Amino acid sequence: MSLFEVVYEEWLQQQIHDEKSPRRRELLQNGLGHGTVEFLRSIWFPVIAIWITYILNIKYVTSITDTGI
């Protein structure tokens, strides 16, 4: 199982658990459409991963420059 699949399944289960509307919960339980999942896998997930890496690098560089190392 790929990292995307693990994160996606955890996210989907959390959305189902948190959803208050019975109709929306039923739609989530049926799963997202193929196009939506492929968009998440091909575009959204890689972009978010790059963004998180960028933010972590900025925090690391900032912490090094603040300590004078």
Buried (B, 14 or more C-beta within 10 A) or exposed (E): EEEBEEBBEEEBEEBBEEBEEEEEBEEBEEEBEEEEBEEBBEEEBEEEEEEEEEEEEEEEEEEEEEEEE
